[in-house]
Amino acid sequence: MKKNLLYISLAALLALSSCAEQKMLNSSYTYKTKCLGVGFDGSQQVLAFSGMRNKQDAIEEAKKAAIREVLFNGLREGKPDCDVKPILNEPNVQANNEAYFNNFFTSSYKTFALYIEERAGQKAKNQQKVKDVAQSTGYVIKISRPALKEKMIADGILRN
């Protein structure tokens, strides 16, 4: 009887501990690009993240991530002001025009993305020395959506 009681209590303890909230320990978590608002000219301010340690490289990576979201996925996070639909909504458009987008993301993207500021509170965090820990920093990027759409139409990637 005592043996059965021990097994039942162990099973109950195991069942209760498995129902506890799971904590994410994965340091390679990627944050989603968020909409912060829309300007009068149709440009979108977004919060894009980068995990790079060099600030200039991190800003460039955040710009590329923001443009990729606007072009291929649309902005579904953050304020509903931004146009949630992607500019290019054809399936496999990036794979079908791989050479074009490789060239675009090496130099051309810079004219459509402008770094505005760091996310509030990040300046203090950037001054901390963090070793062997993955850390993502948010950067506010202004994306010129109308100009980006015109470029895709002019280059024949997007049909009117």
C-alpha positions as CSV (number, residue, x, y, z in Angstrom):
1,M,0.0,0.0,0.0
2,K,2.8,2.4,0.9
3,K,4.5,1.5,-2.4
4,N,1.4,2.4,-4.4
5,L,1.0,5.6,-2.5
6,L,4.6,6.5,-3.3
7,Y,4.1,5.9,-7.0
8,I,0.9,7.9,-7.1
9,S,2.5,10.8,-5.3
10,L,5.5,10.7,-7.7
11,A,3.2,10.6,-10.7
12,A,1.1,13.5,-9.4
13,L,4.3,15.5,-8.7
14,L,5.6,14.8,-12.2
15,A,2.2,15.8,-13.7
16,L,2.1,19.1,-11.8
17,S,5.7,20.0,-12.6
18,S,5.1,19.4,-16.3
19,C,2.2,21.9,-16.3
20,A,4.4,24.7,-15.1
21,E,5.2,27.6,-17.5
22,Q,8.1,26.8,-19.8
23,K,10.8,29.4,-19.8
24,M,12.6,30.1,-23.1
25,L,16.3,29.6,-22.7
26,N,17.2,29.9,-26.4
27,S,19.6,32.8,-26.9
28,S,19.0,32.8,-30.7
29,Y,15.5,34.2,-30.4
30,T,14.7,36.6,-33.2
31,Y,12.5,39.6,-32.6
32,K,9.9,40.6,-35.1
33,T,10.0,44.0,-36.8
34,K,7.3,46.3,-35.4
35,C,5.4,49.2,-36.9
36,L,5.9,52.5,-35.0
37,G,3.9,54.7,-37.3
38,V,3.4,56.2,-40.7
39,G,4.6,59.6,-42.0
40,F,2.7,62.1,-44.1
41,D,4.8,61.0,-47.2
42,G,3.8,57.3,-46.7
43,S,7.1,56.3,-45.1
44,Q,6.9,53.9,-42.3
45,Q,8.9,54.0,-39.1
46,V,9.7,50.5,-37.8
47,L,11.6,49.0,-35.0
48,A,14.0,46.4,-36.4
49,F,16.4,44.3,-34.4
50,S,20.0,43.2,-34.8
51,G,22.2,41.0,-32.7
52,M,25.5,42.2,-34.1
53,R,28.0,43.7,-31.7
54,N,29.5,46.4,-34.0
55,K,27.0,49.3,-34.0
56,Q,27.4,50.2,-37.6
57,D,27.0,46.6,-38.8
58,A,24.0,46.2,-36.5
59,I,22.3,49.3,-38.0
60,E,22.9,48.0,-41.5
61,E,21.5,44.6,-40.6
62,A,18.5,46.2,-39.0
63,K,17.9,48.3,-42.2
64,K,18.0,45.1,-44.3
65,A,15.7,43.3,-41.9
66,A,13.2,46.2,-42.0
67,I,13.2,46.3,-45.8
68,R,12.8,42.6,-46.1
69,E,9.8,42.7,-43.9
70,V,8.2,45.5,-45.9
71,L,9.0,43.9,-49.2
72,F,8.2,40.2,-48.6
73,N,6.3,39.7,-45.3
74,G,4.5,42.9,-44.4
75,L,4.4,44.5,-41.0
76,R,2.0,42.6,-38.8
77,E,3.4,43.6,-35.4
78,G,3.0,47.0,-33.7
79,K,0.7,49.8,-34.5
80,P,-2.0,49.1,-37.2
81,D,-1.1,52.3,-39.0
82,C,1.4,50.6,-41.3
83,D,0.3,48.8,-44.4
84,V,0.4,45.2,-43.3
85,K,0.5,43.9,-46.9
86,P,3.9,43.2,-48.4
87,I,4.9,45.2,-51.5
88,L,5.8,42.0,-53.3
89,N,3.1,39.4,-52.6
90,E,3.9,37.0,-55.5
91,P,5.0,33.6,-54.3
92,N,8.7,32.9,-54.7
93,V,9.5,36.4,-55.9
94,Q,12.7,36.5,-54.0
95,A,13.9,33.1,-55.2
96,N,12.9,33.8,-58.8
97,N,14.9,37.1,-58.7
98,E,17.8,36.0,-56.5
99,A,20.5,37.8,-58.5
100,Y,18.6,41.1,-58.4
101,F,17.9,40.9,-54.7
102,N,21.5,39.9,-53.9
103,N,22.6,43.1,-55.7
104,F,19.9,45.2,-54.1
105,F,20.8,44.2,-50.6
106,T,24.5,45.0,-51.1
107,S,24.1,48.6,-52.0
108,S,20.7,49.8,-53.3
109,Y,18.7,49.3,-50.1
110,K,20.5,52.2,-48.4
111,T,18.5,54.8,-50.3
112,F,15.2,53.5,-48.9
113,A,16.1,53.1,-45.2
114,L,17.2,55.8,-42.8
115,Y,18.5,55.1,-39.2
116,I,16.7,57.5,-36.9
117,E,17.5,56.5,-33.3
118,E,18.1,53.7,-30.9
119,R,15.1,52.3,-29.0
120,A,14.6,54.1,-25.7
121,G,16.8,52.6,-22.9
122,Q,19.2,50.9,-25.3
123,K,22.0,53.5,-24.9
124,A,22.6,52.4,-21.3
125,K,22.5,48.8,-22.3
126,N,25.0,49.4,-25.1
127,Q,27.5,50.8,-22.7
128,Q,27.4,47.6,-20.7
129,K,30.1,45.1,-21.5
130,V,28.3,41.8,-22.2
131,K,30.5,38.7,-22.9
132,D,29.3,35.5,-24.5
133,V,25.7,36.5,-24.4
134,A,23.5,37.0,-27.4
135,Q,21.8,40.4,-27.2
136,S,19.5,42.0,-29.7
137,T,19.2,45.8,-30.0
138,G,16.3,47.6,-31.5
139,Y,16.8,50.4,-34.0
140,V,14.2,52.8,-35.3
141,I,14.4,52.8,-39.1
142,K,12.4,55.0,-41.5
143,I,11.4,53.0,-44.6
144,S,10.4,55.0,-47.7
145,R,7.7,52.6,-48.8
146,P,6.4,54.6,-51.8
147,A,9.9,55.0,-53.2
148,L,10.6,51.3,-52.6
149,K,7.5,50.4,-54.5
150,E,8.4,52.7,-57.4
151,K,11.8,51.1,-57.6
152,M,10.3,47.6,-57.8
153,I,8.0,48.7,-60.5
154,A,10.7,50.5,-62.5
155,D,13.0,47.4,-62.3
156,G,10.3,45.1,-63.5
157,I,10.0,43.1,-60.2
158,L,6.5,44.3,-59.4
159,R,3.8,44.5,-62.1
160,N,1.5,47.6,-62.0
